[in-house]
Amino acid sequence: MTVFLIAILAISAISLVFNAGYIVHELGIYPHTKNRKTPVERKFMHRSLYDKDRKKTHDFYITHHMTIELRKLGHKDIYTFKDPYEALEKVIRRYEELPVRSRYDDLVHLSNYISNTVKSDERINQLIERAIDISVSKPFKTN
Amino acid sequence: MAHAHLFQHNNFTGRQMIADNPDGVRYALTPFATMSALSFNDITSSLRLHSSTPAIPSMCILFEHAGFNGNVKAFAFNANRDISSLPGFNDVTSSVLIVEHDPNPNKTILKLRQLAGNRINSAIDDNLSGISEVSRSGDVKLKFVIDLDGLVGIDLVLVEIPVKVHTPWPFSDYSAKIRYWINLFIDGSNRLQGFVNAWGYWIEGGILTGSIEGKLKPQVEANIGAVESNLNSMLREVNFHRWTDVYLLPGSSNLVTDDYDSNVNDEVSVILPYMEG
């Protein structure tokens, strides 16, 4: 019986220590004892009256992380290949024949795709260098 | 048109990623999500910069963290330029920004934090003096932010006010941050103005967080008018030219043609091209 009572007392004492610690932690009685894992962070958009006077002066271009996935759907013939060297040579040839925006985008995005997910070696690097050189020396035609 | 060609290793070797600006716009962004999708986060060690427009000064800005945050390393170029290694910035780049500056050589660069000095702290203290539960707990931060909403970007100045929210015994004070995102713009008369694009706050977690939020939220929102009016009266002082554009650079930039190292949290540089005469 005594052993049983001592066991209950010991468990109660441990529980008291943990509960007291938790209460101190939650009340923040001592510095840095608050629950820092659950801060509140909010952001609200605001429509200002000043906005009506705004003149648009500059633009943005964003390389979206889904760009390559979307181009894979739209340009299956470019992104379905067995030989990455041939694939890069093909987009370079296409751009040399007709330097337009869509073909320029293929030069850039296929280079990024192959170098980072398919193969990266000296020959690939040389082909990408060629792709860049041609895009700089022969800018694409705009409407 | 300018673009940056990032390499995995020093001396232009290893995997590579092209960050380009095909439309020749002011800001071309390669965010963390894009770098991550190409497994290119935290691996950049060298870069080649290309420009086909020598009349336009360009800049390639490497950011230490996602969301165009943390330490920055900016490289200016208007022709091809090779950077064979990145001492002090090796394997840390998590987002990239290419800026094509205004070709107009007449530009004023304002360092906003330096310009605001202690006046901004005093203005905030005056504003908070009517609220007994809240006091400023540090310098007001002015920070470069690019907000991305899908394929739309916007360059903003984040005004962040660190505060202590005083609570009754036995609770200790709560830390909080009041935030206003400011959109600087040029109006039809070529004057610089600004407005609050968004507002918000951060409050430390604890059992009083909810009740503090309940009191703080309406006060932060109600203060938007005062923020806009103070901002525009301050901006009237700098309307000494007829500005043609206003755009921002992270950290402290002296000249758009110079390289610089900085931190997004330390300063925000406002670039103001102007008409002569």
Interface residues (C-beta under 8 A of the other chain):
Chain A: E26 L27 G28 I29 Y30 P31 T33 K34 N35 R36 K37 T38 P39 V40 E41 R42 K43 F44 M45 H46 S48 L49 Y50 D51 D53 R54 K55 T57 H58 D59 F60 Y61 I62 T63 H64 H65 T67 I68 R101 Y104 D105 V108 S111 N112 Y113 S115 N116 T117 S120 N125 I128 I132 V136 S137 P139 F140
Chain B: M1 H3 H5 Q8 F12 T13 G14 R15 Q16 M17 I18 A19 D20 N21 P22 D23 V25 R26 Y27 A28 L29 T30 P31 A33 T34 S36 A37 L38 S39 F40 R48 H50 S52 N80 L148 L151 V152 G153 I154 P170 F171 S172 Y174 R179 W181 N183 F185 I186 D187 G188 Q193 G194 F195 V196 N197 A198 W199 G200 Y201 W202 I203 E204 G205 G206 I207 L208 T209 G210 E213 K217 E221 I224 E228 N232 T244 D245 V246 Y247
